[in-house]
Structures are given as C-alpha cells and as structure tokens.
C-alpha cells in the first residue's frame, strides 16, 4: 500500500471502508450504461420503494415495468427487445424500470405488483390500472431473440393498450 492510500485510510476510515466505497462506486459506474439503455428510450427509473409506490399505485391506463439486470439475457435479449417494442404504434401510457441487484428495495416493491409470479430478473410486466395483465419471466427471455420478445410485447400492447 502506498503512502497516499495509507493517508486516505487514516483520514477517512478503515481499509475495509475504503474498499467498500470503491466497490460501490465501481458497481455504479459499471451498471450505468445498462441503466442508460432504458432511460434513453424514455423509460423512467424508479430507485426507491417510495418512487415505485408513487408511480405504480397512482398509474392510470397501462404501465410497462422492466426489471433490469446485469445478466447476459438482459443485455442481449430483454433491453433490445424492449427497445424494439417501443417503436410500435401502440404503446403503454407509462414506462418504468427498476434494477434488480442494484436498487434492491425498489425492485422488491415493484415485484409486489407482479403476483403471483415469483421474483425474476430480468422480467417485463404490463399493468392496466394497477393490475398485472401480462408478464414475461426470465425463462421466457433467456432462449428467445430480442425480436421475439418485442413481438410478445407488441401483441400485449395491441391487446391491452388501445
């Protein structure tokens, strides 16, 4: 450990505290592009249980909720599938996302709206006036293409969002 590192530890706390802060910063930096893939599409991120409750309990019309994840099927199929589906003529009134494993409390709160389905990430929920009407679980994402997921979503949009 160099002198600057020792000074930082002495000034700010234990080496474990420094490593923990570094890991948290690393994870924030690592997942930001994954967050951006959805937010740049106009999907609003919900980071706290309070934000989830405010958004979902008061949502009128149809609401899409994407449970984002760092896994490969989120990167290769779920996020691209959502992006493709959002080019459709018929869209949900509200677009939200939570990030599993990162915003844990917000994700847990969102999952309360997805009963009877068990926790699954990534996953995609469509609600109508607060009631779940369509749900895509991880196992329905893993072995399908982004286009197939988009097709599933656009069919649900046509059925529930008109």
C-alpha positions in Angstrom: 0.0 0.0 0.0 1.4 3.4 -0.9 1.6 6.4 1.4 -1.4 8.2 -0.3 -3.5 5.1 0.3 -2.4 4.8 4.0 -3.1 8.5 4.5 -6.6 8.2 2.9 -7.4 5.3 5.2 -6.1 7.2 8.3 -8.1 10.3 7.3 -11.4 8.6 6.3 -11.7 5.2 7.9 -10.6 1.6 7.7 -9.2 -0.1 4.6 -12.4 -2.2 4.5 -14.5 1.0 4.4 -12.4 2.3 1.5 -12.7 -1.0 -0.4 -16.4 -1.0 0.2 -16.8 2.6 -1.1 -14.6 1.7 -4.1 -16.7 -1.4 -4.8 -19.9 0.6 -4.6 -18.5 3.3 -6.9 -17.3 0.6 -9.3 -20.7 -1.0 -9.4 -22.5 2.3 -10.0 -20.1 3.1 -12.9 -20.4 -0.5 -14.3 -24.2 -0.6 -14.4 -24.8 3.0 -15.6 -24.6 2.1 -19.3 -27.2 -0.7 -18.6 -29.5 1.8 -16.9 -28.9 4.3 -19.8 -30.1 1.7 -22.4 -33.6 2.0 -21.0 -33.7 5.6 -19.8 -32.6 7.0 -23.2 -35.8 5.3 -24.5 -37.9 7.5 -22.2 -38.3 4.9 -19.5 -38.3 6.4 -16.1 -36.1 4.8 -13.5 -37.6 4.1 -10.1 -34.8 3.9 -7.5 -36.6 3.8 -4.2 -39.6 1.9 -2.8 -41.3 5.3 -2.4 -40.8 6.2 -6.0 -42.2 2.7 -7.0 -45.3 3.1 -4.8 -46.0 6.7 -6.0 -45.6 5.7 -9.7 -47.4 2.3 -9.7 -50.2 2.9 -7.1 -51.3 6.1 -9.0 -50.8 4.8 -12.5 -53.8 5.3 -14.8 -54.0 3.3 -18.0 -51.3 0.9 -19.0 -47.8 0.7 -17.4 -44.8 -1.2 -18.6 -42.2 -2.1 -15.8 -38.9 -3.5 -16.9 -36.9 -5.3 -14.2 -33.4 -4.6 -15.4 -30.4 -6.8 -14.6 -26.7 -7.1 -15.3 -27.0 -10.6 -16.8 -26.4 -11.5 -20.4 -30.0 -12.2 -21.3 -30.9 -8.6 -20.1 -28.2 -7.2 -22.4 -28.7 -9.5 -25.4 -32.5 -10.0 -25.4 -34.6 -8.1 -22.8 -33.3 -4.5 -23.2 -33.0 -4.8 -27.0 -36.5 -6.4 -27.1 -38.0 -3.6 -25.1 -36.3 -1.0 -27.4 -37.7 -2.7 -30.5 -41.2 -2.9 -29.0 -41.2 0.8 -28.1 -41.0 1.6 -31.8 -44.6 0.1 -32.2 -47.6 2.4 -32.9 -49.5 1.3 -29.8 -47.6 1.9 -26.5 -48.3 1.8 -22.8 -49.2 5.1 -21.1 -46.4 4.8 -18.5 -42.8 3.4 -18.8 -40.8 2.5 -15.7 -37.8 0.4 -14.8 -36.2 -0.9 -11.6 -32.8 -2.5 -11.4 -32.6 -5.9 -9.7 -29.5 -6.4 -7.5 -28.8 -2.6 -7.6 -31.9 -0.9 -6.3 -33.0 -3.9 -4.2 -35.7 -2.2 -2.1 -37.3 -0.6 -5.2 -37.2 -3.9 -7.1 -38.8 -5.7 -4.1 -41.6 -3.1 -4.0 -42.2 -3.4 -7.8 -42.4 -7.1 -7.5 -45.3 -6.8 -5.1 -47.4 -5.8 -8.2 -46.4 -8.9 -10.1 -48.1 -11.6 -8.0 -48.5 -14.5 -8.4 -45.2 -14.6 -10.3 -42.0 -15.3 -8.3 -39.1 -12.8 -8.4 -37.4 -13.0 -11.8 -34.8 -10.8 -13.4 -34.8 -9.7 -16.0 -38.6 -9.6 -16.4 -41.1 -7.3 -18.0 -44.6 -6.5 -16.6 -47.6 -4.8 -18.2 -50.2 -3.4 -15.8 -53.5 -1.9 -16.6 -54.9 0.4 -14.0 -52.6 -1.1 -11.4 -53.5 -4.8 -12.2 -51.0 -7.2 -13.9 -52.2 -8.2 -17.3 -49.0 -9.6 -19.0 -45.7 -10.8 -17.6 -42.6 -12.1 -19.2 -40.3 -14.1 -16.9 -36.6 -14.7 -17.2 -37.1 -18.2 -18.6 -39.2 -16.6 -21.4 -36.4 -14.2 -22.2 -33.3 -16.5 -21.9 -33.8 -18.6 -25.0 -35.6 -16.1 -27.3 -34.4 -13.4 -29.5 -34.9 -9.7 -28.9 -37.3 -9.7 -31.9 -39.4 -12.5 -30.4 -39.6 -10.6 -27.1 -40.6 -7.4 -29.0 -43.3 -9.4 -30.8 -44.6 -10.7 -27.5 -44.7 -7.2 -26.1 -46.3 -5.5 -29.1 -49.0 -8.2 -29.1 -49.7 -7.3 -25.4 -49.6 -3.6 -26.3 -52.2 -4.2 -29.0 -54.4 -6.2 -26.7 -54.2 -4.0 -23.6 -53.1 -0.5 -24.6 -55.7 0.6 -27.0 
